[in-house]
Amino acid sequence: MVRYVFEHVVLPDVVFHSPDRIARLFDTDSSVRRRELQALLSAVRLRCLDHRLLSEDELEPLMRPYGDGEGDTISCSTCRIDKHVIHTMVMPPPKIAPDAYMVAITQAADGQAMPGRYFTLELALTPGRTTMVGRSADGSRSDTDFGPVSGVENFVSAVARQLR
């Protein structure tokens, strides 16, 4: 439940409604990055509690894999491909579908107002397979069979192909 709220509710909300926060999440200053990650994890906690999805006792152990924003449980990187900046987060290993191995957030490289896109590489229901899901601000969605997990570089390349 916590992963779902983080990967499928809170992060897309940032991408589509608060894109200024993306820069802080991928800042080269680790203290800025930690503060933003802590704020996002607080949003997950509040959403789970406010909607009575979980009690505080149930929530606490589920938050542990994400740490407190101090550790390296989620690694972040950024690259530029063509006219796009692709920010990637590698998540703790997923246990059930649709938990994500990785997420990618895209923005225009030149600072122009371009709708961001949000991608997840998710554990699929079929054993040994993954699904890449792309979401846009207008609510449109694309699902692609991705095969086995094969690293951040392959995920970023697949995201770049979707942007062409």
PAZAPA-4460 file (N, C-alpha, C; in steps of 0.05 Angstrom, whole numbers, plus 32768, in hexadecimal, padded with zeros to 4 digits):
% residues 164
    n_x    n_y    n_z   ca_x   ca_y   ca_z    c_x    c_y    c_z   seq   type   mol
   8010   7FE8   8000   8000   8000   8000   8011   8019   8000     1      M     A
   8026   801A   8011   8038   8031   8013   8046   8036   7FF8     2      V     A
   8050   8020   7FEC   805E   8023   7FD2   804A   802E   7FBE     3      R     A
   8032   8023   7FBD   801F   802B   7FA9   8019   8049   7FAC     4      Y     A
   8015   8052   7FC4   800F   806F   7FC9   8027   8080   7FC1     5      V     A
   803F   8077   7FC7   8057   8086   7FC0   805B   8087   7FA2     6      F     A
   805C   806F   7F95   8063   806D   7F79   804C   8074   7F66     7      E     A
   8033   8071   7F6E   801D   8074   7F5B   800A   808C   7F62     8      H     A
   800F   8098   7F79   7FFE   80AF   7F81   800F   80C8   7F87     9      V     A
   8021   80C6   7F9A   8030   80DE   7FA3   8044   80E7   7F8D    10      V     A
   8055   80D6   7F83   8068   80DE   7F6F   805B   80E9   7F55    11      L     A
   8047   80DB   7F4A   8039   80E8   7F32   802D   8103   7F39    12      P     A
   8022   8106   7F51   8016   811F   7F59   802B   8135   7F58    13      D     A
   8044   8130   7F61   805A   8143   7F5F   8060   814A   7F42    14      V     A
   8062   8135   7F32   8069   8139   7F15   8055   814B   7F07    15      V     A
   803C   8146   7F0C   8027   8153   7EFC   801C   816D   7F09    16      F     A
   8020   8170   7F23   8014   8187   7F31   8029   8199   7F40    17      H     A
   8041   818F   7F45   8055   819E   7F53   8070   8199   7F47    18      S     A
   8074   819E   7F2D   808D   8197   7F20   80A6   81A5   7F2B    19      P     A
   80A2   81BB   7F39   80B9   81C9   7F45   80C6   81B7   7F5A    20      D     A
   80B8   81A5   7F66   80C3   8193   7F7A   80D6   817E   7F6F    21      R     A
   80D3   8179   7F55   80E4   8164   7F48   8102   816C   7F4A    22      I     A
   8108   8185   7F45   8124   818E   7F47   8130   8188   7F63    23      A     A
   8120   818C   7F78   812A   8187   7F93   812E   8169   7F98    24      R     A
   811D   8159   7F8C   811F   813C   7F90   8138   8130   7F83    25      L     A
   8141   813E   7F6E   8159   8134   7F5F   8170   8148   7F62    26      F     A
   8170   8159   7F75   8185   816D   7F7A   81A0   815F   7F7F    27      D     A
   81B5   816B   7F76   81D0   815F   7F7B   81D8   8162   7F99    28      T     A
   81CC   8174   7FA7   81D1   8176   7FC4   81C0   8161   7FD3    29      D     A
   81CD   814E   7FDF   81BE   8138   7FEB   81AC   8141   8002    30      S     A
   81B2   8157   800F   81A1   8160   8025   8186   816A   801A    31      S     A
   8187   8178   8003   816F   8181   7FF6   815E   8169   7FED    32      V     A
   816C   8156   7FE1   815E   813D   7FD8   8151   812E   7FEF    33      R     A
   815F   812C   8005   8154   811E   801D   813C   812C   8028    34      R     A
   813D   8147   8029   8126   8156   8034   810D   8152   8022    35      R     A
   8111   8152   8008   80FA   814E   7FF6   80EF   8132   7FF8    36      E     A
   8101   811E   7FF9   80F8   8103   7FFC   80E9   80FF   8017    37      L     A
   80F3   810B   802C   80E5   810A   8046   80C9   8116   8044    38      Q     A
   80C7   812D   8035   80AD   813A   8032   809A   8127   8022    39      A     A
   80A4   811A   800E   8093   8108   7FFE   808A   80F0   800F    40      L     A
   809C   80E5   801F   8095   80CF   8031   8081   80D8   8046    41      L     A
   8083   80F0   804F   806F   80FB   8062   8054   80FC   8054    42      S     A
   8054   8104   803B   803B   8105   802C   802E   80E9   8029    43      A     A
   803F   80D5   8025   8036   80BA   8023   8029   80B2   803E    44      V     A
   8037   80B7   8053   802E   80B0   806E   8012   80BD   8073    45      R     A
   8010   80D7   806E   7FF7   80E6   8073   7FE0   80DB   8061    46      L     A
   7FE6   80D5   8048   7FD1   80CC   8036   7FC7   80B0   8040    47      R     A
   7FD9   809F   8048   7FD1   8085   8052   7FC1   8087   806C    48      C     A
   7FC9   8099   807E   7FBA   809C   8097   7FA0   80AB   8093    49      L     A
   7FA0   80C0   8083   7F88   80D0   807E   7F72   80C0   8071    50      D     A
   7F7A   80AE   805F   7F66   809E   8051   7F61   8084   805E    51      H     A
   7F6C   8081   8076   7F69   8069   8086   7F70   8050   8077    52      R     A
   7F85   8052   8066   7F8E   803A   8058   7F9D   8028   806B    53      L     A
   7FAB   8034   807E   7FBB   8025   8091   7FBB   8033   80AB    54      L     A
   7FBF   8025   80C1   7FC2   8032   80DB   7FE0   8039   80DE    55      S     A
   7FE6   8049   80F1   8002   8051   80F7   8013   8038   80FC    56      E     A
   8009   8025   810B   8017   800C   8111   801D   7FFC   80F7    57      D     A
   8009   7FFB   80E5   800C   7FEC   80CC   801F   7FFB   80B9    58      E     A
   801E   8015   80BA   802E   8026   80A8   804C   8025   80AE    59      L     A
   8053   8026   80C7   806F   8029   80CF   8081   8014   80C1    60      E     A
   807C   7FFA   80C3   808E   7FE7   80B7   808F   7FE9   8098    61      P     A
   8079   7FF2   808C   8078   7FF5   806F   8088   800D   8065    62      L     A
   808D   8020   8077   809C   8038   806F   80BA   8032   8071    63      M     A
   80C2   801E   8081   80DF   8019   8085   80F0   8016   806C    64      R     A
   80E6   8007   8058   80F7   8003   8040   80FF   801E   8033    65      P     A
   80EF   8033   8037   80F5   804D   802B   8107   805D   803D    66      Y     A
   810D   8053   8055   811E   8062   8068   8111   807C   8070    67      G     A
   8120   808E   8079   8116   80A8   8082   8120   80BE   806F    68      D     A
   8129   80B7   8057   8134   80CA   8045   8152   80CF   804A    69      G     A
   815D   80C2   805F   8179   80C5   8065   818B   80B1   8057    70      E     A
   8180   809A   8052   8190   8084   8046   818F   8084   8028    71      G     A
   8199   806E   801D   819A   806B   8000   8186   8056   7FF7    72      D     A
   816F   8054   8004   815B   8040   7FFC   814F   8046   7FE1    73      T     A
   814F   805F   7FD9   8146   8068   7FBF   815D   8077   7FB3    74      I     A
   8167   806E   7F9C   817C   807D   7F8F   8171   808D   7F77    75      S     A
   817B   80A5   7F74   8171   80B8   7F60   8187   80BF   7F4D    76      C     A
   8180   80C2   7F33   8194   80CA   7F1F   8185   80DA   7F0A    77      S     A
   8194   80EA   7EFA   8189   80FA   7EE5   819B   80F9   7ECD    78      T     A
   818E   80F7   7EB5   819D   80F9   7E9C   818E   8109   7E88    79      C     A
   819B   8111   7E73   818F   8120   7E5E   8191   8110   7E44    80      R     A
   817A   810C   7E37   8179   80FE   7E1E   8168   810F   7E0B    81      I     A
   8175   8118   7DF5   8168   8129   7DE1   815D   8142   7DEF    82      D     A
   8144   8148   7DED   8138   8160   7DF9   812B   815B   7E13    83      K     A
   8132   8144   7E20   8125   813D   7E39   8139   8138   7E4F    84      H     A
   8131   813F   7E67   8140   8137   7E80   8130   8120   7E8C    85      V     A
   813E   810A   7E92   8131   80F3   7E9E   813C   80EF   7EBA    86      I     A
   812C   80F2   7ECE   8133   80ED   7EEA   812A   80D1   7EF0    87      H     A
   813C   80C1   7EFC   8135   80A5   7F03   8139   80A0   7F20    88      T     A
   8126   8091   7F2C   8128   8088   7F47   8128   806A   7F47    89      M     A
   813C   805E   7F54   813C   8041   7F58   8131   803C   7F73    90      V     A
   811C   802C   7F74   810D   8027   7F8D   8117   800E   7F9B    91      M     A
   8110   800A   7FB4   8116   7FF0   7FC1   8109   7FDA   7FB1    92      P     A
   8115   7FC2   7FB2   810A   7FAC   7FA1   80EC   7FA7   7FA6    93      P     A
   80DD   7FA5   7F91   80C0   7FA0   7F94   80BA   7F84   7F9D    94      P     A
   80A3   7F81   7FAA   809B   7F67   7FB3   8081   7F5D   7FA5    95      K     A
   806F   7F70   7F9E   8056   7F68   7F91   8051   7F7C   7F7A    96      I     A
   8042   7F73   7F66   8039   7F85   7F51   8024   7F98   7F5C    97      A     A
   8023   7FB1   7F56   8033   7FC0   7F43   804A   7FD0   7F4F    98      P     A
   8057   7FC5   7F63   806E   7FD3   7F6F   8083   7FD9   7F59    99      D     A
   8090   7FF0   7F5A   80A3   7FF8   7F46   80C0   7FF2   7F4D   100      A     A
   80CF   7FE9   7F39   80EC   7FE7   7F3C   80F8   8003   7F3A   101      Y     A
   80ED   8012   7F27   80F8   802D   7F21   80E1   803F   7F18   102      M     A
   80E5   8059   7F1C   80D3   806D   7F10   80E4   8081   7F01   103      V     A
   80D8   808D   7EED   80E6   80A2   7EDD   80D2   80B9   7EDB   104      A     A
   80DE   80D1   7EDD   80CF   80EA   7EDA   80DD   80FA   7EC4   105      I     A
   80CD   8103   7EB0   80D9   8111   7E9A   80D1   812E   7E9A   106      T     A
   80E4   813E   7E90   80DF   815B   7E8E   80EE   8165   7E75   107      Q     A
   80E7   817D   7E6B   80F5   8189   7E55   8111   8191   7E5D   108      A     A
   8126   818B   7E4D   8141   8191   7E54   8147   81AF   7E52   109      A     A
   8138   81BE   7E42   813D   81DA   7E3E   812D   81EC   7E51   110      D     A
   811F   81E0   7E64   8110   81F0   7E77   80F5   81F9   7E6D   111      G     A
   80EF   81F2   7E54   80D5   81FA   7E49   80BE   81EB   7E57   112      Q     A
   80A7   81F7   7E57   8090   81EB   7E63   8087   81D4   7E52   113      A     A
   808E   81BC   7E5B   8086   81A4   7E4D   807A   8192   7E61   114      M     A
   8063   8186   7E5B   8057   8175   7E70   806A   815E   7E77   115      P     A
   806E   815B   7E91   807E   8144   7E9A   8070   812A   7E95   116      G     A
   807F   8115   7E94   8073   80FA   7E92   807F   80EA   7EAA   117      R     A
   8071   80D6   7EB1   8078   80C5   7EC8   8077   80A8   7EBF   118      Y     A
   808D   809A   7EC4   808F   807E   7EBC   8097   806D   7ED4   119      F     A
   808B   8055   7ED4   8093   8041   7EE9   809B   8027   7EDA   120      T     A
   80AF   801A   7EE5   80B6   7FFF   7EDC   80AD   7FED   7EF3   121      L     A
   8097   7FDF   7EEF   8089   7FD0   7F04   808D   7FB2   7F02   122      E     A
   808C   7FA6   7F19   808B   7F89   7F1B   8070   7F81   7F0E   123      L     A
   8071   7F6F   7EFB   8059   7F66   7EED   804D   7F4D   7EFB   124      A     A
   8035   7F47   7EF5   8028   7F2F   7F00   8035   7F16   7EF5   125      L     A
   803F   7F17   7EDC   804D   7F00   7ED0   8069   7EFE   7EDC   126      T     A
   806F   7EE7   7EE8   808A   7EE4   7EF5   80A1   7EEA   7EE1   127      P     A
   80B5   7EF8   7EEB   80CC   7EFF   7EDC   80C8   7F16   7EC8   128      G     A
   80B1   7F22   7EC8   80AB   7F37   7EB5   80A7   7F52   7EC3   129      R     A
   80A9   7F67   7EB4   80A3   7F82   7EBE   8091   7F90   7EAA   130      T     A
   8084   7FA5   7EB3   8074   7FB6   7EA2   807D   7FD3   7EA5   131      T     A
   8081   7FE1   7E8F   8087   7FFD   7E90   806D   800C   7E8B   132      M     A
   8066   801D   7E9E   804E   802D   7E9C   8055   804A   7E9A   133      V     A
   804A   8058   7E86   804E   8074   7E82   8034   8083   7E88   134      G     A
   8036   809A   7E96   801F   80AA   7E9C   8024   80C7   7E94   135      R     A
   800F   80D4   7E8B   8011   80F0   7E83   7FFE   8100   7E94   136      S     A
   8002   811B   7E94   7FF2   812D   7EA4   7FD4   812B   7E9D   137      A     A
   7FCE   8125   7E84   7FB2   8124   7E7B   7FA4   810A   7E83   138      D     A
   7FB3   80F8   7E91   7FA7   80DF   7E9B   7FAC   80C8   7E89   139      G     A
   7FB7   80CD   7E71   7FBC   80B6   7E5F   7FD2   80A4   7E6A   140      S     A
   7FD1   808B   7E62   7FE3   8077   7E6D   7FEB   8063   7E57   141      R     A
   8004   805A   7E58   800D   8045   7E46   801B   8030   7E56   142      S     A
   8014   8017   7E50   8021   8000   7E5D   8030   7FF0   7E48   143      D     A
   8049   7FE9   7E4E   805A   7FDA   7E3C   8067   7FC3   7E4A   144      T     A
   8066   7FAB   7E3F   8074   7F94   7E4A   8092   7F9A   7E47   145      D     A
   80A1   7F99   7E5D   80BD   7FA1   7E5C   80D0   7F89   7E5E   146      F     A
   80C6   7F72   7E66   80D7   7F5B   7E6A   80E4   7F5B   7E85   147      G     A
   80FB   7F4E   7E88   8108   7F4D   7EA2   8115   7F68   7EA8   148      P     A
   811A   7F6D   7EC2   8128   7F85   7ECA   8144   7F84   7EC0   149      V     A
   814D   7F9A   7EB3   8167   7F99   7EA6   8178   7FB2   7EAB   150      S     A
   8172   7FC1   7EC0   8183   7FD7   7EC7   8177   7FF2   7EC0   151      G     A
   8182   8007   7ECE   8179   8022   7ECB   817D   802C   7EAE   152      V     A
   8193   8026   7EA2   8199   8030   7E87   8184   8026   7E73   153      E     A
   817C   800D   7E75   8168   8003   7E63   814D   8010   7E68   154      N     A
   8146   8014   7E81   812D   8022   7E88   812D   803E   7E7D   155      F     A
   8143   804D   7E81   8145   8069   7E77   8143   8069   7E58   156      V     A
   8150   8056   7E4B   814E   8054   7E2D   8131   804F   7E24   157      S     A
   8123   803D   7E33   8107   8038   7E2C   80F6   8050   7E30   158      A     A
   80FB   805F   7E46   80EC   8078   7E4B   80F1   808C   7E34   159      V     A
   810A   808F   7E2C   8111   80A1   7E17   8103   809A   7DFD   160      A     A
   8101   8080   7DF7   80F3   8077   7DDE   80D5   807F   7DE0   161      R     A
   80C9   807E   7DF8   80AD   8086   7DFB   80A9   80A4   7DF6   162      Q     A
   80BE   80B4   7DFB   80BC   80D1   7DF8   80BF   80DA   7DDB   163      L     A
   80C8   80C9   7DCA   80CC   80D1   7DAE   80B2   80D2   7D9E   164      R     A
***
